[in-house]
Amino acid sequence: MVSNLFRGISCVDKAPNVTRNNGYARGSPSTPTSRVLLPVGELSSSQGAETVAQALARYEGGDIILTRVVAVPEQTPLELPDRMLRPHREALCESVDSLSDSGVDTSVKRVIRVGHRPPRIVAHTAADHDATTIVTRSPDTRPSLVPLRRSWPEWLQANTSSRLVVTHGAGELDHVSSILVAVAGGPHSGATVETARALAVDHDAWIDLLHIVKPDASDERQAQARQYLEESQQRLQGFDRHDTWLLEADDVVDAIAEQSAYYDVTALGGPRSGRLRRSIFGSTTSDVETSAESAVLTVWSEDTTP
């Protein structure tokens, strides 16, 4: 499979790589240690997703796989004629231009991927290119009428080995000076802190690590909270522009949503409770995503299939 790497090259100079979603294939052993997959199209990106993808690629010394996701009906053959691919090539060029205008200085590989279901297309592309991270925005779709059905981010996280970062909210992240990171003891807290660190380094932003306890929390619970904050600090690996905050509040969601108004970005780990429990009791993560007053990043760690 021939790759097209871009650094200061006009989009029209080269044609993107077009593949069909017909199976998994691992990348070559020479794959960079960091590779960020940024889908556009059916699972479209936004300026916020582009900003996060660029920050991660720059911080980790990797490249960006800009993937145009083309979903066709189940009965449609995947071998699309050139006239049907042409508008997708043009749209992909516009995405490349957008990255160029924002000053991206990492290698960008352009890929058009054709398949029947957008999340599966992204999962296959991530496997093909050994993507270490997938960055995309939350889809503009209503919640499923079937409570136990997975959302597409949950399906994607369960079917890939990549870290997954999903952007939410109206904030486009064109200017980031402060980041609120809600930390806990879940499997995604470490990846959330590391993602926030990359974004903060890229924008010279401040990070507040926040953990919330009940006002009547026991000494044991207070000690556990301090341990969560200490472990999160260690993840920052010498990044000095940060502070820790142990906040007492009766309601976790309300507390995070209220504090989010004072930050440009709020970052938190993906939900860890099962779909049945969330359908009955709700989810802190999803409630914050809808109630926060800043842009929200939801992060799932790699290799944590539920």
C-alpha positions in Angstrom: 0.0 0.0 0.0 1.6 3.3 -1.1 1.4 6.1 1.3 1.4 9.8 0.5 3.2 12.0 3.1 2.7 15.8 3.0 5.0 18.5 4.2 4.6 21.7 2.2 3.1 19.9 -0.8 0.0 21.1 -2.6 -2.9 18.7 -2.2 -3.5 18.5 -6.0 0.1 17.3 -6.6 -0.6 13.8 -5.4 -3.6 11.5 -5.3 -4.7 10.1 -1.9 -4.6 6.4 -1.1 -8.0 4.8 -1.7 -8.8 1.5 0.0 -11.9 -0.6 0.6 -13.1 -1.7 4.0 -12.7 -5.4 3.4 -10.6 -6.6 6.2 -7.9 -5.9 8.8 -4.2 -5.7 7.9 -1.4 -4.6 10.1 1.0 -1.8 9.2 4.7 -2.2 8.4 7.3 -2.7 11.3 8.7 0.8 10.4 5.4 2.5 11.6 6.2 5.6 13.7 5.7 5.2 17.5 2.8 7.7 17.3 0.2 7.9 14.6 -3.0 9.9 15.0 -6.0 9.0 12.9 -8.3 11.9 12.1 -11.5 10.8 10.3 -13.4 13.3 8.1 -16.6 12.7 6.3 -19.3 10.5 7.8 -17.5 10.7 11.2 -16.5 14.3 10.4 -13.8 16.2 12.3 -14.1 19.7 13.6 -11.5 22.4 14.3 -11.5 21.1 17.8 -10.6 17.6 16.7 -8.0 18.9 14.3 -6.4 20.9 17.2 -6.2 17.9 19.5 -4.8 15.7 16.7 -2.1 18.2 15.8 -1.2 18.7 19.5 -0.8 14.9 20.0 1.2 14.4 16.8 3.5 17.2 17.6 4.0 16.3 21.3 4.6 12.6 20.5 6.6 13.1 17.4 4.2 11.2 15.2 2.2 11.9 12.0 -1.5 12.3 11.2 -3.6 10.0 9.0 -6.3 12.2 7.5 -9.0 9.7 6.5 -12.0 10.6 4.3 -14.7 8.2 5.5 -17.0 7.2 2.6 -20.0 5.1 3.7 -22.1 3.5 1.0 -25.3 1.4 1.3 -24.9 -2.3 2.1 -25.8 -3.4 -1.5 -23.4 -0.9 -3.1 -20.0 -2.4 -4.4 -17.0 -0.9 -2.7 -15.2 -0.4 -6.0 -16.5 3.1 -6.7 -16.0 4.8 -10.1 -13.7 7.8 -10.3 -16.6 10.2 -10.8 -18.0 9.2 -7.4 -14.6 9.5 -5.7 -13.8 12.9 -7.2 -15.9 15.0 -4.7 -14.3 13.1 -1.8 -10.8 13.8 -3.2 -11.8 17.5 -3.4 -13.2 17.4 0.2 -10.0 15.7 1.4 -7.9 18.4 -0.2 -10.0 21.0 1.6 -9.2 19.2 4.9 -5.5 19.2 4.0 -5.7 22.9 3.3 -7.4 23.5 6.7 -4.5 21.7 8.4 -2.0 23.7 6.4 -3.6 27.0 7.2 -3.5 26.2 10.9 0.2 25.8 10.8 0.5 22.0 11.1 4.2 21.0 10.9 3.8 17.2 11.1 3.6 14.7 8.2 0.0 14.1 7.0 -1.0 11.0 5.1 -4.2 11.2 3.1 -6.4 8.2 2.8 -9.9 7.7 1.3 -11.6 4.7 2.9 -14.8 3.2 1.4 -17.1 0.9 3.3 -20.6 0.3 4.6 -20.5 1.4 8.2 -18.5 4.5 9.4 -17.3 3.1 12.8 -16.1 -0.1 11.1 -14.3 1.9 8.4 -12.5 3.9 11.1 -11.6 0.7 13.0 -10.3 -1.0 10.0 -8.2 2.0 9.0 -6.8 2.3 12.5 -5.7 -1.4 12.3 -4.3 -1.0 8.8 -2.1 1.9 9.8 -1.3 0.9 13.4 -2.9 4.1 14.7 -2.0 4.8 18.3 -4.8 7.4 18.7 -8.1 8.2 17.0 -9.4 11.7 17.4 -12.9 12.7 16.3 -15.8 14.8 17.4 -19.1 13.5 18.9 -21.6 12.7 16.2 -24.6 14.9 15.6 -27.0 12.1 16.3 -29.7 11.4 18.9 -29.1 8.8 21.6 -30.2 5.3 20.6 -33.8 4.4 21.5 -32.4 1.0 22.6 -30.8 1.7 26.0 -28.3 -1.2 25.9 -27.1 -0.4 22.4 -23.5 0.9 22.3 -22.9 4.5 21.1 -20.4 4.6 18.2 -17.6 5.8 20.4 -18.1 2.9 22.7 -18.2 0.5 19.8 -15.1 2.0 18.4 -13.3 1.8 21.7 -14.3 -1.8 22.1 -13.1 -2.8 18.6 -9.8 -1.1 18.4 -6.6 -1.0 20.4 -6.1 2.7 19.9 -6.5 5.5 22.4 -9.8 7.3 21.5 -10.3 11.1 22.0 -13.8 12.5 21.3 -14.5 16.2 21.3 -17.8 17.6 22.4 -19.4 21.1 22.9 -19.3 24.3 21.0 -15.8 25.2 21.8 -13.5 25.0 18.8 -10.2 25.0 20.8 -8.7 27.7 18.6 -7.3 29.3 21.8 -6.6 27.1 24.8 -5.2 28.8 28.0 -6.7 26.6 30.7 -7.7 22.9 31.0 -9.7 21.3 33.7 -9.0 17.5 34.1 -11.4 15.5 36.2 -9.4 12.5 37.5 -10.5 9.4 39.2 -9.3 5.8 39.6 -10.7 4.5 36.4 -8.7 2.9 33.5 -8.9 6.0 31.4 -7.6 8.7 33.8 -4.0 8.2 32.8 -4.7 8.6 29.1 -6.9 11.7 29.9 -4.1 13.4 31.8 -1.6 12.6 29.0 -3.9 14.0 26.3 -4.4 17.2 28.3 -0.7 17.5 28.8 -0.1 17.4 25.0 -2.7 20.0 24.4 -1.4 22.2 27.2 2.2 22.0 25.9 1.1 22.9 22.4 -0.8 26.0 23.6 1.2 26.9 26.7 -1.9 26.3 28.8 -2.5 25.8 32.5 -3.8 22.4 33.8 -5.9 22.0 37.0 -6.2 18.3 38.1 -9.6 18.0 39.9 -11.0 15.2 42.1 -14.3 15.5 43.9 -15.3 14.0 47.2 -18.4 14.2 49.4 -18.3 16.8 52.2 -18.6 14.0 54.7 -16.0 11.8 53.1 -14.1 9.5 55.4 -10.4 9.8 56.1 -9.9 6.7 53.9 -11.7 8.3 51.1 -9.8 11.5 51.5 -6.5 9.6 51.3 -7.7 7.8 48.2 -8.5 11.1 46.6 -5.1 12.5 47.3 -3.5 9.3 45.8 -5.5 9.8 42.6 -4.2 13.4 42.3 -0.6 12.3 43.1 -0.7 9.6 40.4 -2.1 12.1 37.9 0.7 14.5 38.7 3.2 11.9 37.9 1.6 11.5 34.5 2.5 15.1 33.7 6.2 14.2 33.6 7.7 17.5 34.6 5.1 19.8 33.1 5.1 22.6 35.7 2.1 24.6 34.7 -0.4 22.7 36.7 -2.1 22.5 40.1 -4.2 19.9 42.0 -7.6 20.5 43.5 -9.5 18.4 46.0 -13.1 19.8 45.9 -15.9 18.9 48.3 -19.3 18.7 46.6 -22.5 16.7 46.9 -23.0 16.2 43.2 -20.0 15.3 40.9 -21.7 16.3 37.6 -23.0 19.6 38.9 -19.5 20.5 40.4 -17.6 19.7 37.2 -20.2 21.5 35.0 -20.0 24.6 37.3 -16.3 24.7 37.2 -16.1 24.1 33.5 -17.3 27.7 32.9 -13.9 28.9 34.1 -11.8 26.8 31.6 -11.4 26.6 27.9 -11.4 22.7 28.0 -12.7 20.1 30.3 -11.2 16.6 30.0 -12.4 13.4 31.5 -12.2 9.7 31.1 -14.7 7.6 29.2 -17.5 5.8 31.1 -16.5 2.6 32.8 -19.9 1.3 34.1 -21.8 -1.2 32.0 -24.5 -0.1 29.6 -27.3 -1.6 31.8 -26.1 0.4 34.8 -25.8 3.6 32.8 -29.3 3.1 31.3 -30.7 3.0 34.8 -28.5 5.3 36.8 -27.0 7.5 34.1 -23.3 8.3 33.5 -21.1 11.0 35.0 -19.2 11.3 31.8 -22.2 11.6 29.5 -23.9 14.0 31.9 -20.9 16.3 32.0 -20.6 16.1 28.2 -24.1 17.6 27.8 -23.9 20.1 30.8 -20.4 21.5 30.7 -20.0 25.1 29.6 -16.7 24.6 27.8 -15.4 22.3 25.1 -15.1 18.7 26.4 -12.6 16.0 25.6 -13.6 12.4 26.5 -10.7 10.0 26.5 -10.6 6.2 26.4 -7.3 4.5 27.0 -5.9 2.0 24.5 -6.4 -1.7 25.1 -9.2 -1.4 27.7 -11.9 -3.4 25.9 -14.9 -3.8 28.3 
